[in-house]
Amino acid sequence: MDKTMFVLGGTGFIGYEVVTQAVLEGWHVNALVRSEEAANKVKQKGANPVVGDISQLDTWIEIAGESMALIDLTQPKFPRRLGRSAIKAISAERQAMIRVILAGLESLPANQRPIFFSVSGADDLQPDDHGRINEHSPLRSSLYGFSQIGIPVRRLVETSGIETTFLYFGNLVYGPGKIFADQFINGLKKGSAFIIGKGTNHLPLVHVTDAARALVHLAGLPRLEVKGRSFIVMDEANTTLRDLLYETAALMGVRRPARLPAWLAALVAGSIAVETITLDVYADPSALLATGFHFKYSSYKQGVPATLSALGYASHLPADIIKS
């Protein structure tokens, strides 16, 4: 099982980057896929596709049992408007998924179970009196934003007794894809992106490459060093939403976005989406850094230019970013 990883959700935004980074680091990677198109995508990165469905354990659990680490990056499909009724349905679907995964792991002999990596977001964690979250932060006592998905999942995992490492990504995992590219960058280009509320909230961020690198890094550490622990995978820049969007607009050479009241944004995008993007916390990733990990993009000032360059926005970028 040396350096063998199984990825659930390996063709998603974060999962595909995990596959990419793991192969670069010399891992043998198996990734569950549901179509030939997805299988070909995984093969192109040097990984082994396992065609099947997460609900059909016989299609993948035996191969997962031959792995050092099982990375869970599965998520239900999200609607465009994310209100409270929608989040309840998504949470129920996600809990059904995790029950299947845990049942599969429990079906394996104890000495053949890979360590399980469970991923969620900053919404789950209760900030201290200074607004800071770290590896010791408790779960929120009242549900907020995406914690309506993450907290029930963590409780199911803890109840199972499966050896698990918990990772918490920033509320915005940014990079050349998903929400940042589709809504922020394209929205800035079209003039349809807005700063929600005052924009002075400190939004936890991590570039998708660093999110993937952290997962691969932790999976490669001795099991005893990571099992049962939580890690904050968010940069320490403590960037405000306003600064992020102003800087991105400047690098693109487009007009700064206007402000939109939170109540009005909630009518359009849903209250859960607004709660998540307006979260105001300070992230402390010191436990992750203590393992020897370093961020490639320590703040949006490095990560956004690299993202824009990857997407073809080169005219306003520094020459060193374009060359990289």
Backbone hydrogen bonds in HBPLUS format (Angstrom, degrees):
<---DONOR---> <-ACCEPTOR-->    atom                        ^
c    i                          cat <-CA-CA->   ^        H-A-AA   ^      H-
h    n   atom  resd res      DA  || num        DHA   H-A  angle D-A-AA Bond
n    s   type  num  typ     dist DA aas  dist angle  dist       angle   num
A0028-HIS N   A0003-LYS O   2.85 MM  25  6.23 168.6  1.87 165.0 167.1     1
A0068-MET N   A0004-THR O   2.74 MM  64  5.40 154.8  1.80 142.8 149.8     2
A0005-MET N   A0028-HIS O   2.91 MM  23  6.28 161.0  1.94 159.6 165.3     3
A0030-ASN N   A0005-MET O   2.83 MM  25  6.16 168.1  1.85 165.1 169.0     4
A0006-PHE N   A0069-ALA O   2.95 MM  63  6.30 163.0  1.98 162.2 167.9     5
A0071-ILE N   A0006-PHE O   2.84 MM  65  6.20 165.8  1.86 167.0 171.3     6
A0007-VAL N   A0030-ASN O   2.78 MM  23  6.24 157.6  1.83 154.8 162.2     7
A0032-LEU N   A0007-VAL O   3.10 MM  25  6.46 157.3  2.15 161.8 167.5     8
A0008-LEU N   A0071-ILE O   2.84 MM  63  6.03 176.1  1.84 176.8 176.5     9
A0073-LEU N   A0008-LEU O   2.85 MM  65  5.61 150.0  1.94 140.8 150.3    10
A0012-GLY N   A0009-GLY O   3.30 MM   3  5.65 168.3  2.32 113.7 116.3    11
A0016-TYR N   A0012-GLY O   2.87 MM   4  5.50 162.1  1.90 139.7 143.6    12
A0017-GLU N   A0014-ILE O   3.06 MM   3  5.25 121.4  2.42  99.9 114.8    13
A0018-VAL N   A0014-ILE O   2.89 MM   4  6.25 146.1  2.01 149.9 160.8    14
A0019-VAL N   A0015-GLY O   2.93 MM   4  6.26 160.5  1.97 150.7 155.0    15
A0020-THR N   A0016-TYR O   3.02 MM   4  6.21 158.3  2.06 138.7 144.9    16
A0021-GLN N   A0017-GLU O   2.88 MM   4  6.06 169.7  1.89 152.4 154.3    17
A0022-ALA N   A0018-VAL O   2.83 MM   4  5.88 160.3  1.87 153.8 159.7    18
A0023-VAL N   A0019-VAL O   3.07 MM   4  6.17 164.1  2.10 150.0 153.7    19
A0024-LEU N   A0020-THR O   3.13 MM   4  6.35 157.9  2.18 144.8 151.3    20
A0025-GLU N   A0021-GLN O   3.02 MM   4  6.25 136.2  2.22 138.1 149.5    21
A0025-GLU N   A0022-ALA O   3.08 MM   3  5.03 126.4  2.38  92.8 107.0    22
A0027-TRP N   A0022-ALA O   2.96 MM   5  5.32 164.3  1.98 151.2 146.7    23
A0026-GLY N   A0023-VAL O   3.02 MM   3  5.16 161.2  2.06 109.9 112.7    24
A0048-ASN N   A0029-VAL O   2.78 MM  19  6.05 176.4  1.78 168.1 168.2    25
A0031-ALA N   A0048-ASN O   3.01 MM  17  6.31 153.6  2.08 151.2 154.6    26
A0050-VAL N   A0031-ALA O   2.82 MM  19  5.76 157.7  1.87 149.4 146.6    27
A0033-VAL N   A0050-VAL O   2.90 MM  17  5.87 162.2  1.94 139.9 142.3    28
A0052-GLY N   A0033-VAL O   2.82 MM  19  6.08 161.9  1.85 169.4 175.6    29
A0039-ALA N   A0035-SER O   2.94 MM   4  6.19 150.3  2.03 141.2 150.5    30
A0040-ASN N   A0036-GLU O   2.89 MM   4  6.13 157.1  1.95 150.4 154.9    31
A0041-LYS N   A0037-GLU O   3.11 MM   4  6.37 150.3  2.20 142.0 150.2    32
A0042-VAL N   A0038-ALA O   3.06 MM   4  6.35 156.8  2.12 151.2 155.8    33
A0043-LYS N   A0039-ALA O   2.94 MM   4  6.16 159.5  1.99 149.7 156.0    34
A0044-GLN N   A0040-ASN O   3.04 MM   4  6.21 151.9  2.13 145.4 151.5    35
A0045-LYS N   A0042-VAL O   3.04 MM   3  5.41 145.3  2.17 106.7 116.7    36
A0047-ALA N   A0042-VAL O   3.28 MM   5  5.58 161.7  2.32 145.7 141.0    37
A0046-GLY N   A0043-LYS O   2.84 MM   3  5.10 159.8  1.88 111.6 118.3    38
A0056-GLN N   A0053-ASP O   2.92 MM   3  5.33 155.2  1.98 113.8 122.0    39
A0059-THR N   A0056-GLN O   2.98 MM   3  5.87 166.1  2.00 128.0 132.4    40
A0060-TRP N   A0057-LEU O   3.07 MM   3  5.71 162.1  2.10 119.4 124.3    41
A0061-ILE N   A0057-LEU O   2.90 MM   4  5.41 170.4  1.91 161.9 163.9    42
A0064-ALA N   A0060-TRP O   3.00 MM   4  6.23 159.5  2.04 155.8 162.5    43
A0065-GLY N   A0061-ILE O   2.93 MM   4  6.11 140.9  2.09 141.0 150.8    44
A0066-GLU N   A0063-ILE O   2.99 MM   3  5.29 157.3  2.04 108.0 115.4    45
A0067-SER N   A0064-ALA O   3.07 MM   3  5.37 157.2  2.13 117.5 118.7    46
A0115-ILE N   A0068-MET O   3.07 MM  47  6.48 154.8  2.14 150.9 142.9    47
A0070-LEU N   A0115-ILE O   2.90 MM  45  6.15 162.7  1.93 159.3 160.5    48
A0117-PHE N   A0070-LEU O   2.88 MM  47  6.12 161.7  1.92 168.6 165.1    49
A0072-ASP N   A0117-PHE O   3.13 MM  45  6.09 169.4  2.14 160.8 163.0    50
A0082-LEU N   A0269-ALA O   2.71 MM 187  6.04 158.4  1.76 150.1 142.3    51
A0272-ILE N   A0082-LEU O   3.10 MM 190  5.69 133.5  2.32 148.8 161.9    52
A0087-ILE N   A0083-GLY O   3.04 MM   4  6.25 157.5  2.09 149.5 155.8    53
A0088-LYS N   A0084-ARG O   3.22 MM   4  6.34 148.2  2.33 139.9 147.1    54
A0089-ALA N   A0085-SER O   3.29 MM   4  6.59 156.3  2.35 144.6 149.9    55
A0090-ILE N   A0086-ALA O   2.98 MM   4  6.25 161.0  2.01 153.2 158.8    56
A0091-SER N   A0087-ILE O   2.85 MM   4  5.90 157.3  1.90 142.8 149.4    57
A0092-ALA N   A0088-LYS O   3.04 MM   4  6.22 156.4  2.09 143.7 149.4    58
A0093-GLU N   A0089-ALA O   3.06 MM   4  6.32 155.0  2.12 145.0 151.7    59
A0094-ARG N   A0090-ILE O   2.84 MM   4  6.08 158.1  1.88 152.4 158.8    60
A0095-GLN N   A0091-SER O   2.89 MM   4  6.07 155.4  1.95 148.9 155.4    61
A0096-ALA N   A0092-ALA O   3.05 MM   4  6.26 148.3  2.15 140.0 148.3    62
A0097-MET N   A0093-GLU O   3.08 MM   4  6.39 150.6  2.17 143.6 151.2    63
A0098-ILE N   A0094-ARG O   3.00 MM   4  6.33 162.0  2.03 151.8 155.6    64
A0099-ARG N   A0095-GLN O   3.02 MM   4  6.17 149.5  2.12 144.6 152.4    65
A0100-VAL N   A0096-ALA O   3.26 MM   4  6.53 152.2  2.35 143.0 149.1    66
A0101-ILE N   A0097-MET O   3.06 MM   4  6.43 161.9  2.09 153.2 158.1    67
A0102-LEU N   A0098-ILE O   2.91 MM   4  6.03 167.3  1.93 150.4 153.8    68
A0103-ALA N   A0099-ARG O   2.94 MM   4  6.03 153.5  2.01 141.0 148.8    69
A0104-GLY N   A0100-VAL O   2.94 MM   4  6.20 151.6  2.02 147.1 154.9    70
A0105-LEU N   A0101-ILE O   2.98 MM   4  6.34 158.4  2.03 151.1 156.6    71
A0106-GLU N   A0102-LEU O   2.86 MM   4  6.06 158.9  1.91 150.4 156.5    72
A0107-SER N   A0103-ALA O   3.04 MM   4  6.18 128.1  2.32 136.5 149.0    73
A0107-SER N   A0104-GLY O   3.15 MM   3  5.15 136.2  2.35  94.8 107.1    74
A0108-LEU N   A0105-LEU O   3.15 MM   3  5.46 153.7  2.22 106.4 114.2    75
A0112-GLN N   A0109-PRO O   2.81 MM   3  5.34 164.5  1.83 124.9 129.5    76
A0116-PHE N   A0163-GLU O   3.01 MM  47  6.21 177.5  2.01 158.0 157.3    77
A0165-THR N   A0116-PHE O   2.81 MM  49  6.27 152.4  1.89 161.9 170.7    78
A0118-SER N   A0165-THR O   2.94 MM  47  6.24 159.3  1.99 159.4 166.2    79
A0167-LEU N   A0118-SER O   2.85 MM  49  6.20 166.1  1.87 164.0 167.8    80
A0120-SER N   A0167-LEU O   2.91 MM  47  6.33 153.4  1.98 157.3 166.0    81
A0169-PHE N   A0120-SER O   2.89 MM  49  6.24 163.6  1.91 155.4 149.8    82
A0124-ASP N   A0121-GLY O   3.21 MM   3  6.17 163.6  2.24 126.2 128.7    83
A0125-LEU N   A0122-ALA O   3.14 MM   3  5.73 153.8  2.21 119.6 125.4    84
A0140-ARG N   A0124-ASP O   2.86 MM  16  5.87 153.6  1.93 154.5 154.5    85
A0126-GLN N   A0138-PRO O   2.85 MM  12  5.69 170.5  1.86 167.0 166.6    86
A0128-ASP N   A0132-ARG O   2.95 MM   4  5.43 156.3  2.01 140.1 145.3    87
A0131-GLY N   A0128-ASP O   2.89 MM   3  5.21 162.7  1.92 119.3 121.0    88
A0282-TYR N   A0131-GLY O   2.75 MM 151  5.95 157.0  1.81 152.1 157.0    89
A0133-ILE N   A0282-TYR O   2.89 MM 149  6.26 155.2  1.96 169.7 172.0    90
A0284-ASP N   A0133-ILE O   3.00 MM 151  6.06 137.6  2.18 163.6 176.6    91
A0137-SER N   A0134-ASN O   3.07 MM   3  5.43 167.2  2.09 116.5 120.5    92
A0147-SER N   A0144-TYR O   2.96 MM   3  5.43 155.5  2.02 142.4 141.7    93
A0148-GLN N   A0145-GLY O   3.48 MM   3  6.50 175.1  2.48 121.4 122.5    94
A0149-ILE N   A0146-PHE O   2.89 MM   3  5.53 163.4  1.92 117.4 123.0    95
A0150-GLY N   A0146-PHE O   3.12 MM   4  6.47 165.1  2.14 149.2 151.4    96
A0151-ILE N   A0147-SER O   2.95 MM   4  5.34 160.7  1.98 131.6 137.9    97
A0153-VAL N   A0149-ILE O   3.38 MM   4  6.50 155.9  2.44 146.3 153.2    98
A0154-ARG N   A0150-GLY O   2.95 MM   4  6.22 161.9  1.98 153.2 157.9    99
A0155-ARG N   A0151-ILE O   3.02 MM   4  6.27 161.5  2.06 156.2 161.0   100
A0156-LEU N   A0152-PRO O   3.11 MM   4  6.33 152.7  2.19 143.4 150.0   101
A0157-VAL N   A0153-VAL O   3.00 MM   4  6.30 159.3  2.04 153.5 159.3   102
A0158-GLU N   A0154-ARG O   2.86 MM   4  6.10 166.5  1.88 157.7 160.8   103
A0159-THR N   A0155-ARG O   3.02 MM   4  6.10 155.2  2.09 142.6 149.2   104
A0160-SER N   A0156-LEU O   3.14 MM   4  6.31 141.1  2.30 140.7 150.3   105
A0160-SER N   A0157-VAL O   3.15 MM   3  5.23 127.3  2.44  96.6 110.0   106
A0228-GLY N   A0164-THR O   2.63 MM  64  5.48 157.4  1.68 149.1 155.6   107
A0166-PHE N   A0229-ARG O   2.93 MM  63  6.23 170.1  1.94 162.8 164.2   108
A0231-PHE N   A0166-PHE O   2.88 MM  65  6.36 143.8  2.01 154.6 166.5   109
A0168-TYR N   A0231-PHE O   2.93 MM  63  6.24 155.3  1.99 170.0 173.3   110
A0233-VAL N   A0168-TYR O   2.78 MM  65  5.66 164.2  1.80 148.8 152.8   111
A0172-LEU N   A0204-PRO O   3.31 MM  32  6.64 156.3  2.37 160.3 166.9   112
A0206-VAL N   A0172-LEU O   3.29 MM  34  6.73 146.0  2.41 155.6 153.6   113
A0174-TYR N   A0206-VAL O   3.06 MM  32  6.41 139.5  2.23 138.6 149.2   114
A0208-VAL N   A0174-TYR O   2.78 MM  34  5.71 152.7  1.86 167.4 165.4   115
A0177-GLY N   A0175-GLY O   2.76 MM   2  5.64 139.9  1.92 108.3  95.7   116
A0181-ALA N   A0177-GLY O   3.43 MM   4  4.91 168.2  2.45 121.2 119.6   117
A0182-ASP N   A0178-LYS O   2.90 MM   4  5.92 167.7  1.92 161.6 164.8   118
A0183-GLN N   A0179-ILE O   2.75 MM   4  5.32 160.3  1.79 142.4 149.4   119
A0184-PHE N   A0179-ILE O   3.40 MM   5  6.87 153.4  2.48 146.9 153.8   120
A0185-ILE N   A0180-PHE O   2.85 MM   5  6.23 165.6  1.87 164.8 169.5   121
A0186-ASN N   A0181-ALA O   3.16 MM   5  6.25 152.1  2.24 144.9 152.1   122
A0187-GLY N   A0183-GLN O   3.08 MM   4  5.16 127.7  2.36 105.2 119.3   123
A0188-LEU N   A0184-PHE O   2.78 MM   4  5.92 151.0  1.86 145.8 152.8   124
A0189-LYS N   A0185-ILE O   3.03 MM   4  6.26 157.0  2.08 147.2 153.6   125
A0190-LYS N   A0186-ASN O   2.99 MM   4  6.21 149.8  2.09 143.5 151.1   126
A0191-GLY N   A0187-GLY O   2.77 MM   4  5.71 119.0  2.15 137.3 153.3   127
A0192-SER N   A0187-GLY O   2.72 MM   5  4.65 138.1  1.89 142.2 144.9   128
A0193-ALA N   A0187-GLY O   3.17 MM   6  4.34 128.0  2.45 104.7  97.2   129
A0195-ILE N   A0258-ALA O   2.89 MM  63  6.12 165.0  1.91 150.2 155.3   130
A0260-LEU N   A0195-ILE O   2.75 MM  65  5.94 151.2  1.83 165.0 161.4   131
A0197-GLY N   A0260-LEU O   2.82 MM  63  5.82 169.1  1.83 153.8 153.4   132
A0242-ARG N   A0199-GLY O   2.81 MM  43  4.53 155.8  1.87 144.1 136.2   133
A0241-LEU N   A0201-ASN O   3.10 MM  40  6.13 141.7  2.25 160.1 170.9   134
A0281-VAL N   A0202-HIS O   3.10 MM  79  5.61 156.7  2.16 155.0 147.8   135
A0203-LEU N   A0239-THR O   2.91 MM  36  6.06 129.0  2.18 157.4 168.5   136
A0235-ASP N   A0205-LEU O   2.92 MM  30  6.08 155.7  1.98 161.1 169.2   137
A0210-ASP N   A0207-HIS O   2.96 MM   3  5.35 119.8  2.33 107.9 122.5   138
A0211-ALA N   A0207-HIS O   2.95 MM   4  6.29 153.0  2.02 154.0 162.8   139
A0212-ALA N   A0208-VAL O   3.00 MM   4  6.20 161.0  2.04 147.0 151.1   140
A0213-ARG N   A0209-THR O   2.86 MM   4  6.03 159.6  1.90 145.3 151.9   141
A0214-ALA N   A0210-ASP O   2.91 MM   4  5.94 154.8  1.98 143.6 149.3   142
A0215-LEU N   A0211-ALA O   3.25 MM   4  6.51 157.6  2.30 142.7 148.0   143
A0216-VAL N   A0212-ALA O   3.03 MM   4  6.31 167.2  2.05 157.2 160.1   144
A0217-HIS N   A0213-ARG O   2.82 MM   4  5.93 158.9  1.87 147.2 154.0   145
A0218-LEU N   A0214-ALA O   2.94 MM   4  6.08 170.8  1.95 153.5 155.3   146
A0219-ALA N   A0215-LEU O   2.96 MM   4  6.08 155.0  2.02 147.2 154.6   147
A0220-GLY N   A0216-VAL O   3.21 MM   4  6.36 133.9  2.43 139.3 149.7   148
A0220-GLY N   A0217-HIS O   3.15 MM   3  5.33 136.6  2.35  99.5 111.2   149
A0221-LEU N   A0218-LEU O   3.16 MM   3  5.31 160.3  2.20 105.7 111.8   150
A0225-GLU N   A0222-PRO O   2.89 MM   3  5.49 145.1  2.02 116.5 126.8   151
A0226-VAL N   A0223-ARG O   3.15 MM   3  5.55 150.0  2.24 110.0 118.1   152
A0227-LYS N   A0223-ARG O   3.00 MM   4  5.88 162.3  2.03 169.5 171.1   153
A0229-ARG N   A0226-VAL O   3.17 MM   3  5.58 155.2  2.23 137.7 135.8   154
A0244-LEU N   A0240-THR O   3.06 MM   4  6.30 161.6  2.09 152.7 157.8   155
A0245-LEU N   A0241-LEU O   3.10 MM   4  6.34 166.5  2.12 151.7 154.3   156
A0246-TYR N   A0242-ARG O   2.87 MM   4  5.99 161.9  1.90 154.9 160.7   157
A0247-GLU N   A0243-ASP O   2.95 MM   4  5.94 165.8  1.97 147.6 151.7   158
A0248-THR N   A0244-LEU O   3.03 MM   4  6.16 158.3  2.08 143.5 150.1   159
A0249-ALA N   A0245-LEU O   2.95 MM   4  6.04 162.7  1.98 146.4 151.0   160
A0250-ALA N   A0246-TYR O   2.98 MM   4  6.20 156.7  2.04 146.1 152.7   161
A0251-LEU N   A0247-GLU O   2.98 MM   4  6.21 159.8  2.02 151.8 156.5   162
A0252-MET N   A0248-THR O   3.03 MM   4  6.23 140.5  2.19 142.6 153.5   163
A0253-GLY N   A0249-ALA O   2.91 MM   4  6.03 122.2  2.25 139.1 154.6   164
A0254-VAL N   A0249-ALA O   3.03 MM   5  5.24 166.8  2.04 148.8 149.8   165
A0253-GLY N   A0250-ALA O   3.14 MM   3  5.01 138.6  2.32  92.9 104.8   166
A0264-LEU N   A0261-PRO O   3.08 MM   3  5.37 123.7  2.41 103.5 117.2   167
A0265-ALA N   A0261-PRO O   2.98 MM   4  6.29 160.5  2.02 157.1 163.2   168
A0266-ALA N   A0262-ALA O   2.91 MM   4  6.09 150.6  1.99 148.3 156.0   169
A0267-LEU N   A0264-LEU O   3.16 MM   3  5.22 127.9  2.44  96.2 109.1   170
A0268-VAL N   A0265-ALA O   3.08 MM   3  5.22 127.2  2.37  97.9 111.4   171
A0269-ALA N   A0265-ALA O   2.74 MM   4  5.87 169.7  1.75 171.9 169.6   172
A0270-GLY N   A0266-ALA O   2.81 MM   4  4.32 133.7  2.02 110.6 122.3   173
A0274-VAL N   A0270-GLY O   3.27 MM   4  6.56 157.1  2.33 148.6 155.0   174
A0275-GLU N   A0271-SER O   2.93 MM   4  6.15 160.0  1.98 148.6 154.0   175
A0276-THR N   A0272-ILE O   3.07 MM   4  6.24 159.0  2.11 150.1 155.0   176
A0277-ILE N   A0273-ALA O   3.11 MM   4  6.31 161.9  2.14 148.5 152.8   177
A0278-THR N   A0274-VAL O   3.05 MM   4  6.02 133.2  2.28 145.5 156.2   178
A0279-LEU N   A0276-THR O   3.48 MM   3  5.43 168.2  2.50 102.0 103.9   179
A0288-LEU N   A0285-PRO O   2.99 MM   3  5.44 122.4  2.33 111.6 125.4   180
A0289-LEU N   A0285-PRO O   3.05 MM   4  6.36 163.3  2.08 156.3 161.6   181
A0290-ALA N   A0286-SER O   2.90 MM   4  5.99 144.3  2.02 143.7 152.9   182
A0291-THR N   A0288-LEU O   3.07 MM   3  5.50 153.8  2.14 109.2 117.2   183
A0292-GLY N   A0289-LEU O   3.02 MM   3  5.46 163.8  2.04 115.4 119.5   184
A0302-GLN N   A0299-SER O   3.15 MM   3  5.81 157.6  2.20 116.1 121.4   185
A0303-GLY N   A0299-SER O   3.06 MM   4  6.27 172.9  2.06 151.3 153.5   186
A0304-VAL N   A0300-TYR O   2.88 MM   4  5.20 164.1  1.90 130.7 136.0   187
A0306-ALA N   A0302-GLN O   3.43 MM   4  6.54 159.8  2.47 142.4 148.1   188
A0307-THR N   A0303-GLY O   2.97 MM   4  6.11 149.9  2.06 142.9 151.6   189
A0308-LEU N   A0304-VAL O   2.85 MM   4  6.10 165.5  1.88 161.9 164.8   190
A0309-SER N   A0305-PRO O   2.91 MM   4  6.06 158.3  1.96 147.9 154.0   191
A0310-ALA N   A0306-ALA O   3.05 MM   4  6.23 154.5  2.11 142.0 148.4   192
A0311-LEU N   A0307-THR O   3.09 MM   4  6.37 133.9  2.32 139.9 152.5   193
A0311-LEU N   A0308-LEU O   3.09 MM   3  5.01 129.5  2.35  93.1 107.0   194
A0313-TYR N   A0308-LEU O   2.84 MM   5  5.09 158.7  1.88 151.8 145.8   195
A0312-GLY N   A0309-SER O   3.10 MM   3  5.11 160.2  2.14 102.5 108.5   196
A0317-LEU N   A0314-ALA O   3.27 MM   3  5.30 163.1  2.30 107.3 112.4   197
A0321-ILE N   A0318-PRO O   3.09 MM   3  5.47 131.1  2.34 106.6 118.8   198
A0322-ILE N   A0318-PRO O   3.18 MM   4  6.56 161.2  2.21 154.4 159.5   199
A0323-LYS N   A0319-ALA O   3.01 MM   4  6.25 161.6  2.04 152.7 157.2   200
A0324-SER N   A0320-ASP O   3.23 MM   4  6.26 139.6  2.40 130.1 139.7   201
A0324-SER N   A0321-ILE O   3.11 MM   3  5.14 124.4  2.43  94.5 109.0   202
